[in-house]
Amino acid sequence: MTIEHPPAARPTARAFTDRLRRRERALGYWVIMDSPVSTERIARLGYDYVCIDAQHGLVEYGGILRGLTAIDAGGASVGMVRVGTNDPFHIGQALDAGAAGVIVPLVNSADDAARAVAAAAYPPHGVRSYGPMRSALRVGPVPAEADASVACLAMIETPEGLENVEKICAVPGLTGVYVGPSDLCLAVGGTYPGDPAVAEVFEAALRRISRAAADAGVAAGIHTPAGLDAARRLAEGFTFATVSSDLVHLERAAADHLRAAGGAG
């Protein structure tokens, strides 16, 4: 068994967020299981970031904390969190646990995006409460340094969010936008995620989102099911992309081995 080793230079939240702000390419991985050992192994592979899903994932606060600690132990990625909702408590809690940034779901308007940005920043620029219990080890603890290091990404995944994407991208302090393709497909009329009946309108929506981000000079990210899909979206104009998830890959690998061994038709 070959185990990949992390690079000598440990990534920092500030360097990663600056890359996003410069619209440089970044690749990430999605974690939905509360499994620190597997998360640590993934975080050794060379992904720029590993994102813990606290919205639809199988983790609570303890899982977020364990996952971020495991990512830091991996030494090759920064940790991100997709928070459960757009409010100061959830955003601040994820950042206090040591996240380099947050992905905020269901952002429907410029006001929603402004609230997310404010929750991720300390006064006078935001409303984040000061209590960096773990993040002080990695991000900050000086408020201005933390503000400069933290990424705030707004998810575009609803009809309202798509309609207002240009205004959302123009919100001061927003690092970028992130497409949730399953919900976006439903938002443009699909009856289920990936519905081929709305493929053209879905692709048009993606082009609109990536163009709006480019015009505003912010990052444009998207969740993808596989590495080849991530490469395609990056070639189309997105600046960062996340690949699948740990649970999906675990099931897929187990199924592939079962078929290879002749245990399934």
Salt bridges, closest charged atoms under 4 A:
ASP18 OD2 - ARG14 NE 3.10
ASP18 OD1 - ARG21 NH1 3.29
GLU24 OE1 - ARG19 NE 3.80
GLU24 OE2 - ARG22 NE 2.66
ASP34 OD2 - ARG66 NH2 2.57
ASP48 OD1 - ARG19 NH1 2.95
ASP53 OD2 - ARG82 NH2 2.78
ASP72 OD2 - ARG134 NH2 2.58
ASP72 OD2 - ARG138 NE 3.16
ASP87 OD2 - HIS90 ND1 3.03
ASP96 OD1 - ARG128 NH2 2.92
ASP112 OD1 - ARG115 NH2 2.02
GLU166 OE2 - ARG208 NE 2.91
GLU203 OE1 - ARG233 NH1 2.83
ASP229 OD1 - ARG232 NH2 3.75
GLU236 OE2 - ARG232 NH1 3.46
GLU236 OE1 - ARG233 NH1 2.80
ASP256 OD1 - ARG259 NH2 2.41
